[in-house]
Amino acid sequence: MAPGSSNEKKTDDGQASKENFIHLCNPHLEKMKEDILYHFALGTGTHDFPTLFGDVKFVCVGGSPSRMKAFIAYIAEELGLGSPGCDYPNICAGTDRYAMYKVGPVLSVSHGMGIPSISIMLHELIKLLYHAKCSDITIIRIGTSGGIGLEPGSVVITRQSVDATFKPQLEQVVLGKTVIRSTNLDEQLAKELMQCSREIGQFNTVIGNTMCTLDFYEGQGRLDGAICLYDEEEKLQYLKNAYESGVRNIEMESSVFAAMCNLSGVKAAVVCVTLLNRLEGDQITSSHDVLVEYQQRPQKSCSQEIGDNISNKEIKTRSLQ
């Protein structure tokens, strides 16, 4: 993992500790008088980032704006940061591209669907955290996925994000040249999240590889898209090969998420619930109420992790800032 910049400071007991800051892989930003985060409707010339976001320690991102609003209300109640029924304003209300909510040291941001959408969001989120002078940041993607060989409702904590050929890499074309980037995620954070799920004890959780694809239908071997030029036997063989390589679920964002967090020196994890077992079908048939409960499972694991890492005293101090 690429290290972020760090500062050493003294704790109350006189011990030295290091703060890890965001590392930006872009020297051109230092020459800019103002940085406009267009898709967030925020900018360094119009907003005081250190005041607004300087206390952030945990960022949770997910596809749906409504899901991320529900998450901020959930985490506020779990950590004792807000009153029941409290409304949390959308910080990005000036745009309809993404939604952002904050309570205490926790930021909740929607990223849309697929690699292009989450990539745009992450560029601006990482710059926001940098301009806010945030340190010791953890970013967790919470979402839904298709499982392989797992019962629906199982939670997968990603060890590595792999591409559609099961390689742990993101292949990206930059200025006409192919660039390969690592998609490893923080091993210790994955273990901590696994322990959180064990302590909750309400749903099956595994650590495994996550396959990140470029689309929902052909890229994931579905038979129910508008175009399908392979048969069921070929589909099942492909998914079995994926399982044998260590893949336990499929989604469309984890590779670029892991690659960008690596380059920025940010500790990161991906926690997704499986909505179906792809070895048994392609369409999601569970009821709305069941799916809502499934989607809360990654939130529970993340809430436990956040609560375990932020003391009540620290939370209360930050919530009053």
Beta strands, then each sheet from edge to edge (+ up, - down):
strand 1: 6-10
strand 2: 16-20
strand 3: 36-37
strand 4: 42-43
strand 5: 58-62
strand 6: 100-103
strand 7: 106-110
strand 8: 138-147
strand 9: 155-162
strand 10: 169-174
strand 11: 177-182
strand 12: 205-212
strand 13: 247-251
strand 14: 267-277
sheet 1: 1+ 2-
sheet 2: 3+ 4-
sheet 3: 6+ 7- 5- 8- 13+ 12+ 9+ 14-
sheet 4: 10+ 11-
end
